[in-house]
Amino acid sequence: MFISTRGNSKAVHASEAIMRGMVPEGGLYLPEQFPTIALADFESHLDDSYQDLAKWILGLLLDDFTEEEVAACVEAAYNEENFEHPSVTPLVKLTEGSYILELWHGPTAAFKDLALQIMPHLLVTSLRKNNCQKNVVILVATSGDTGKAALEGFKNVPGTQVVVFYPDQGVSPMQELQMTTTDGNNTHVVAVKGNFDDCQTAVKDLFVDQDMIQRLDQAGYQFSSANSINWGRLSPQVVYYVAAYLNLVRREQIQLGDSVDFSVPTGNFGNILAAYVAKEMGLPIGRLICASNENNVLTDFFNTGTYNANRPFYRTISPSMDILISSNLERYLYLKTGGDGEQISQWMQDLKASGTFTIPQALQEAMAEDILAADADAETAKEVIARVFEDSRYLLDPHTAVAVSAAAQADHLVVVDATANPFKFVQAVSEALAPDKDVSEANVLDLMKELSEVTNTPVHRALAKLSQSGERPHPVIEIAEIRDTLMDLLPKA
């Protein structure tokens, strides 16, 4: 069963948690307890394909899904049509003691595909299991990658409408082009004047806005989410941590039971939380390295015990990390406080009211056993991109470069999450390799071709298909207009 991080709602099964997306009273769903996996069980799955690992892990994490339902969802998501690499998430050796986990081989060239290719199938199954007769509005706030991945995953899925809000001028040109060229009869893209936190806060408020919920109900709709606040989005991400670890064992880089560290580019805290869930289930993870850019609210939180979002917001070359309110931190705090929903509720109220809260020193010390935190600014990320390419002829995107920088803190063999293909951020990568060249006005598609030729690196197949001629018009609105814009976009159910 799944419970609220704020202790304010009845327990539900996985399918209802996925269908709702967020606890109606506020809060996020979590399993009452995680299943535990013994080393012998990991050993028995050592030679599994990614698909078989997904069936196993998701079968443990989705309490009311049948084995057949999980298998159908997995097979519909992780196939050759959607993922260009046969192992889905290949592991590439960078140096002695460090590996890159490539999470960008899906249809939108970002790690979000690992969850958002399967999530529509999990949601449709959940709707059927709960006899839901309404159409579902998939509401998404994106800092860049989630938007395209959600649009691609949910486009033309019967009974759904997917609406993506992104910060105007707050994503990379390539990310914006990906979103605005998405086809589908149920996809909607809206630029919002503000930053990602503005978008995310407005969207989360809609989920608990009773007037809005009633308006949707009268129109024949109900909300769900494709952000990592939805358990159906977060749980599939646990799989690739298990896959990476077992890959290292198969390659005899570690023995089963050895600890491995993971360095994770972090914004909304969902990706690193999935790693923590894997650790809670028994995967031998040493420590997780929470890597941030100039928006280093998480670095300061883990190092001081005070979460303070009252700080300048920076638009950076790693926009998917340009976040000051990290939603999934709430789940982690709930787990580390032993399920103190009342305390979590108070901290979240303080955060909303004043932009800050402080945890006890004992809790901060307990968190330090799991997580190290570090940050790197744009110049450091560019230096890492240039150095790694010079040393290894391997091309990093800016988010992954931040995590490579932070990985220096690792105590064990370290795996770095490569969360995006470098061509998604072609301007920043080009500037890193040729700092004296001005690419600010360059066409991103021309720049992509040039970078590929210069580095002898193939362009991701999804990005190679992009054309600016296919852009669809989309509104640019103020934050206050989100409610009315949403209702205007939805066809009559």
PyMOL commands that set and color helices and strands:
alter all, ss='L'
color gray80, all
select helices_A, chain A and resi 14-20+39-44+50-61+67-77+113-116+119-129+145-154+173-180+196-207+210-219+231-234+237-250+270-281+297-304+319-321+329-336+341-354+361-368+378-392+398-409+422-433+444-455+461-464+468-470+479-489
alter helices_A, ss='H'
color red, helices_A
select strands_A, chain A and resi 2-4+29-31+91-95+98-102+135-141+160-167+187-193+221-225+260-265+285-292+306-308+356-358+371-375+414-418+476-478
alter strands_A, ss='S'
color yellow, strands_A
deselect
rebuild
show_as cartoon
